[in-house]
Amino acid sequence: MKLWREASDRDLRNIRAIVTDLDGTLTDASGRVASLTYASLWAARDAGLRVIVATGRSVGWADLLVRQWPLDGVIAEGGGVALTLRADGIIERRYARAERQRAADSTALYRAASEVLHQFPRARLAADQAFRETDLAIDHSEEVRPPLSQKVREAITAHFIKSGFSASASSIHVNAHAGSYDKSGLSKKVLASLGVSVKAALYVGDAPNDEGAFAAFSHSVGVANIAPHLPHLKHRPTFATEGAGGAGFVEVVDRLRAARSRGR
């Protein structure tokens, strides 16, 4: 895997959009979005790049993000729902599964979650579970102290999969949902609505729940803190940044802007 700074200007000039994870990718070690990272989102837009966040966070979070951040869309709940904001201020939603399916999914997910919480008593539902529509999140390190071990995270993920769900870990949660979708499906649909092909988009992530997007996007970058996960990923990002979290994302935007500037 090459370092991001080694990417060629010729390839980068064709990039028209960035799709990025949130936790561990835009945030720093404290879980905050630093001022430079937030400024880089504006800088990307000012450079003519479309910016979409694809996160395991809830649709409740996505509602705020798409309204108040400099974004063209938010994919939430690991690819279960996508939000875009119309010019008149109305939010449009796209779902990976039909409404009648989602109701049945929720009942089955909570049944599986109760088994997980019984088997692993230090695990807990994510703090934003009440604001979710399409998936279920188990907190392994956001508010759980000390964080659950990698072995326990893998066991929780395996339990959901054995129960017939799709499941993967982010930097803070294990997310489970019915169906076989991931972040890439609705990301492609939002990009298409913006007139951007997936070949002209770049994906940035940091965790196993970004693997589907790493596989689907021709151009992908892992921020430095993805390193511990790489041995467990079948599909890896094309490039890696030298900085971790938000600092790595700033590297991505700076390099894209420089390449576009030199191409004029």
N, C-alpha and C positions, 0 to 999 in steps of 0.2 A: 504494500500500500504506500503510495507516494505522499509526500507532504504537500499540503494545499498550495504553498508558495511555488511549487514546481509545476503547477498547472499552466498550460500554454495559453497565451493571450488569444490565439486564434479560436480555441474552443470556448473560452470564457466570453468572447464578444457576442456569441450566439445565445447566451443565457438571457432570458427575458423575465424570469420569475424565480423567486426563492420560496420554497416550502420548508418550514422549520418546526421542529419540535420546540416545546417550551421548557419544562423542568429539566435541568441539567444541561440544556443547550443554550437557552437565553438567560437562565439564572446562574448565579455564582454559587460558591460553596455554602453560603448562608441562606440560599433559597430566594434571594432577591434579584431583581433585574437592575443592574448597575446603570448609572446615567449614560455612560459611553455606549452601552449595549442598546439602550432605548433610543439614543440619538442615532445609532447606526440603522435602526428601522426607518427613521425619517430620511436618513441619507440615501438608503436604498430606493425609497420612493422618489426622492428628488432626482435620482439618477435614471429614472424611468423604469425601474424594476417593480414588478408586482410582488407583493409579499403576503404569504398565507401561513398561518400557524396551524400545525397539525399536532394535537395533543391528546393525552389520555385524560385530561381534566374534563370536568362536567360541562354540559351545555349551559348551565347557569354561569360558569366562568366565561364561556364563549360569548354569551350575550353581551357582557361588559366589554370584552376584548374587541369584538367587532365594531362596537359603537364608539369606543374611546381611543383605541390604539390606531396607529397608521397602518392598517391592514386591509387587504382586499377580500379576506374571508378567513374563517376559522373552522377547522375540522376538529370536532370534539369527540370524547369518549372512544378514542382509538379507532375512529373511522365510522362510528355509528350515526353521526349527524353532522351536517355542515351548515354553517350560517354565513350569509352574505348580506350586506346592507345596501338597499336600493338608494337611489339619489333622493327619494322623498322621505328617507328615514325609516322605512319599513324593512324589517328583517325577513329574508326568505330562508326557509329551511329545506334541506334535502336529507332523506334518511336512507340508510343502507337496507333496512327491512321495513315491511309494511306495518301499519298501525296494529292490525289484528295479531300479527306475529309478535310485536313488541310486548303486548299485554301478557301473552303466554310465556314469553322469554323471562319476564320479570319474576313471575312466580317460581319458575324452575331455578333461576339464578339465586334467589334468596334461600331456597331449600338447600342448594349446594353450599352456599355461604355459611349457613348455620352449622353444617357438618365441618367446614373448615375451622370456624371459630371454636367449636367444641374440641376439635383435635389439636388446635394450636391456640391455647387460651391467651397468649400475649398478642396475637393478631387482633385487628379490629377493623370495622368498616371505615373507609376513608371519611374524613371530615366533610367532604363535599358530596357524599352519597345521596343526600336528600335532594340535590339539584341535578341528578342524572336521569336520563330517559331511556337509555339503550344498553347500558352495561352495569357492572358491579365492580367496585374497587376495594381491595383489601390493603390497608395501610401496612407497609413493612418497615418504613423508616422515617416518614414525615413527622408523625407525632408519637411513634412507638420508641421508647427508650429502655434499654439499648436497642438499636435496630435488630430486626430478625436476621439470622444468619443466611448466607447464600443457600445453604442446604435446606433451610425451612422455606425460603422463597420458592425454590425449585419444587419442593414437595407440595406447596399450596397450588402452584401452577399446574403440576401434574394431576392434582385432585380434580381441578375444574375440567381439565382435558379428559380425564377418565370419566367424568360425569357427562361428557358429550358437548362441552363448550370449547370455544377458542379462548386461549389465555396466554398472556405474556407479561413480563415485568417491565415497568419503567424504573426510573431512578428512585421512586418513592412508593409506588403501588404495584400490586398484581392486579391487572385488569382482566375481567372475564366477560364474554358475551356470547350469545347464540349466533350461529352463522359463521361463514369462513372469511369474512371481509377483514381488511386491515386499513391503515391510514391511507394507503395508495388509491383505493377505489374512488372515494369521494374527492380526494385531492385532484385526481384527473378530471372529474366532472366540473369542479370549480375552475380549474385551469381552462378547460374547454369553454366555459361560459365567459371567460375573459379573453378568449381568442388566442390562448397560448397552448402549444402542444407540450406533452411531457418531455419530448426531446429538447425543448428549449427551456426546461426548468431544472433547478438544482435543489436537491433535498439535503437538509442538515439535521443530524440527530446524534444521540448519545447512548442509546440503550437497546435491549433486545426487542422492545415493542416497535422499534424503527426498522426492523429487519425487512419487513415486507416492502417498505418504501425504498430501502437500499436496493432491493432486487428489481423494483419496478422502474426506478429512475436511472436513465443513462449516466447522469452526473450526480454524484452524492459525496457528502463530506461528513466525517465523524469528528466531533470536537474531541480534544485530547483525552477527556475522561471516559471515552468509550473503550480505552485500552484493555481494562480487565474483562470486558465482555467479548472481545474479539475471538478468543479460542472457542467460544460456544456458539458463534454465529456461522451459519452456512453461507449467508449473503452478507458481505461486508461492504462498507463504503469505499468508493474509489480513492478518496483522499482523506488525510487526517490533518487537523490543525495542530499547531504547537501549543496554543493556549487552550485551557479548559473552559467549559461552560460558555458564559457570555463573552469572555475574552476571545474564545475561538470563533464565535459568530462574528465579532468585530473584524477578525482577520478575513473571514469569508467576504464580507461586504467591502472592505477596503481593497481586496484583491480584484473583485469584480469591477468596482468603480475605476480602478487604475487601468484595467484592461480595456474598458469601454472608452476611457479618456484617450488612451494611446491609439485607439482605432479610428478616431475622428480625423 
